[in-house]
Amino acid sequence: MQSGVIDGYVSSREGLMDFQYARSVKYVTDYPMTNAFLLALMNRQRWESLPEDVQQVIDELGAEMAYFAGDYLDNHIETSLAWAAENHGVETLTLSEEEAARWAEKLEPINEERLAKVSEMGLPAYEFYSRMMELIESYQQP
């Protein structure tokens, strides 16, 4: 972006501050294109070497960690947007309903192709997608 080779990027908005992208962009389009998945991973051998009670505690912390990480990310994005606006004059643009619908229509074939590929791998892609959309709808702020 700094050299002009690309005109923009698609990323989560905390990159404005964390990666200093705000130095090179003037606008952010507020459009929910991606979802962040945060994972805590461990080698299977290491997991199996843990005592059962420790495994149980880690399993029980899953929901708490998901809430903590989601809350942190949401707040950090808001902080990054405010920081980018204040320190670099980055403006956040909101699409009209008509334009957002046009974008959604353009992205639908890409999303469908990916869901089909994942489903062909034997994974419950459509079920996951349906549940994800249900949760987004239920937790979306007015």
C-alpha positions as CSV (number, residue, x, y, z in Angstrom):
1,M,0.0,0.0,0.0
2,Q,2.8,2.4,0.8
3,S,4.4,1.9,-2.6
4,G,1.1,2.1,-4.5
5,V,1.3,-1.5,-5.7
6,I,-2.1,-2.2,-4.2
7,D,-5.0,0.1,-3.5
8,G,-6.6,-1.6,-0.6
9,Y,-6.8,-4.8,1.5
10,V,-9.3,-7.0,3.2
11,S,-8.6,-7.7,6.9
12,S,-9.9,-7.4,10.3
13,R,-9.9,-3.8,11.5
14,E,-7.5,-4.2,14.4
15,G,-4.8,-4.3,11.8
16,L,-5.2,-0.6,11.4
17,M,-3.4,-0.1,14.7
18,D,-1.6,-3.5,15.3
19,F,0.0,-3.5,11.9
20,Q,0.0,0.3,11.4
21,Y,-2.2,0.0,8.2
22,A,-3.8,3.3,9.2
23,R,-0.6,5.0,8.0
24,S,-1.5,3.9,4.4
25,V,-5.3,3.9,4.2
26,K,-7.7,6.8,4.2
27,Y,-11.0,4.8,4.5
28,V,-12.4,1.6,6.1
29,T,-15.6,0.2,4.6
30,D,-17.8,-1.2,7.4
31,Y,-18.8,-4.5,5.9
32,P,-18.9,-7.9,7.7
33,M,-16.9,-10.0,5.3
34,T,-15.0,-12.3,7.6
35,N,-15.2,-14.0,10.9
36,A,-12.3,-14.5,13.2
37,F,-11.7,-17.9,14.6
38,L,-9.4,-18.1,17.6
39,L,-7.9,-21.5,18.4
40,A,-5.9,-22.8,21.3
41,L,-4.1,-25.9,20.0
42,M,-2.0,-28.5,21.6
43,N,-0.1,-31.5,20.3
44,R,-2.1,-34.7,20.8
45,Q,0.8,-36.4,22.6
46,R,1.1,-33.5,25.0
47,W,-2.7,-33.5,25.6
48,E,-2.7,-37.2,26.3
49,S,0.2,-36.8,28.7
50,L,-1.9,-34.4,30.9
51,P,-3.7,-35.8,33.9
52,E,-7.4,-36.3,33.3
53,D,-8.5,-33.7,35.8
54,V,-6.3,-31.1,34.0
55,Q,-7.8,-32.0,30.6
56,Q,-11.3,-31.6,32.2
57,V,-10.4,-28.1,33.5
58,I,-9.1,-27.1,30.1
59,D,-12.3,-28.4,28.4
60,E,-14.5,-26.6,30.9
61,L,-12.7,-23.3,30.2
62,G,-13.6,-23.4,26.4
63,A,-16.7,-21.4,26.7
64,E,-15.1,-18.8,29.0
65,M,-12.2,-18.4,26.7
66,A,-14.4,-18.0,23.6
67,Y,-16.3,-15.2,25.4
68,F,-13.1,-13.6,26.6
69,A,-11.5,-13.7,23.2
70,G,-14.6,-12.4,21.4
71,D,-15.1,-9.6,23.8
72,Y,-11.4,-8.6,23.7
73,L,-11.5,-8.6,19.9
74,D,-14.6,-6.6,19.6
75,N,-13.3,-4.0,22.0
76,H,-9.9,-4.0,20.4
77,I,-11.4,-3.4,17.0
78,E,-13.3,-0.4,18.3
79,T,-10.1,0.9,19.9
80,S,-8.2,0.5,16.6
81,L,-10.9,2.3,14.6
82,A,-10.9,5.2,17.0
83,W,-7.1,5.3,17.1
84,A,-6.9,5.2,13.3
85,A,-9.4,8.1,13.0
86,E,-7.8,10.2,15.7
87,N,-4.1,9.7,14.7
88,H,-4.3,9.2,10.9
89,G,-7.7,10.7,9.8
90,V,-9.0,7.3,8.7
91,E,-12.7,7.6,7.9
92,T,-15.1,4.6,8.3
93,L,-17.7,4.3,5.5
94,T,-21.0,2.6,5.9
95,L,-22.7,1.1,2.9
96,S,-26.3,1.8,2.0
97,E,-28.6,-1.1,2.3
98,E,-28.7,-1.4,-1.5
99,E,-24.9,-1.4,-1.8
100,A,-24.6,-3.9,1.0
101,A,-27.1,-6.2,-0.8
102,R,-25.1,-5.8,-4.0
103,W,-21.9,-6.9,-2.3
104,A,-23.7,-9.8,-0.6
105,E,-24.9,-10.9,-4.0
106,K,-21.4,-10.8,-5.5
107,L,-20.0,-12.8,-2.6
108,E,-22.7,-15.5,-2.5
109,P,-21.1,-17.7,-5.2
110,I,-17.7,-17.5,-3.5
111,N,-19.3,-18.5,-0.2
112,E,-21.3,-21.3,-1.8
113,E,-18.3,-22.7,-3.6
114,R,-16.3,-22.8,-0.3
115,L,-19.2,-24.4,1.6
116,A,-19.5,-27.1,-1.1
117,K,-15.8,-27.9,-1.0
118,V,-15.8,-28.2,2.7
119,S,-18.9,-30.3,2.7
120,E,-17.3,-32.6,0.1
121,M,-14.5,-33.2,2.6
122,G,-17.2,-34.8,4.9
123,L,-17.4,-31.8,7.2
124,P,-20.7,-30.3,8.3
125,A,-20.1,-27.0,6.5
126,Y,-23.7,-26.1,5.8
127,E,-24.8,-26.9,9.4
128,F,-21.9,-24.8,10.8
129,Y,-22.8,-21.9,8.4
130,S,-26.4,-22.1,9.4
131,R,-25.7,-22.0,13.1
132,M,-23.1,-19.3,12.7
133,M,-25.6,-17.1,10.9
134,E,-28.2,-17.8,13.5
135,L,-25.8,-16.7,16.3
136,I,-24.8,-13.6,14.4
137,E,-28.4,-12.7,14.0
138,S,-29.2,-13.3,17.7
139,Y,-26.2,-11.3,19.0
140,Q,-26.1,-8.5,16.5
141,Q,-26.5,-5.1,18.0
142,P,-29.4,-2.9,16.7
